[in-house]
Amino acid sequence: MARARKNKSSKRELYAGFAESAEENDEDADLPKDEVGRRKIKRQYQDLLGIRIEKLKGRILNRERINKTIEGIYFICAKCMKVCHSLDEGLQEDSANQNNLCAKCAKSRSAAAETRG
């Protein structure tokens, strides 16, 4: 009896996910290594949280110690609902941890308050 041939998938099909990440790496090539890493982690948070981002908006996701004096914070901005990092986008921290804002949204909010008042 003859054996049936197995269908061999091409290597391109097997490693299709890696091609997508390679394209993402191309656009980050001109950035410092640590910033590229933070962007990758932010994308992973967005993929992981999905629709729960709206429920968690304004909250801190993770704190990391970069060195003895600098602390990095991943959070979801309460206004634009993007996953942000304190070193990249800035952070206006809320004491109750319910309304944390990135620097861009905090600046626009304060500018809007000044025009009203």
Long-range contacts (C-beta under 8 A, 24 or more apart in sequence): 35-88, 38-72, 38-85, 38-87, 38-88, 41-74, 41-85, 42-74, 42-83, 42-84, 42-85, 45-74, 45-83, 46-83, 49-76, 49-83, 53-81, 53-83, 54-81, 57-81, 58-94, 58-97, 58-98, 58-99, 58-100, 58-101, 59-97, 59-98, 59-100, 60-97, 60-100, 75-100, 76-100, 77-101, 77-102, 77-105, 78-105, 79-105, 79-108, 79-109, 80-104, 80-105
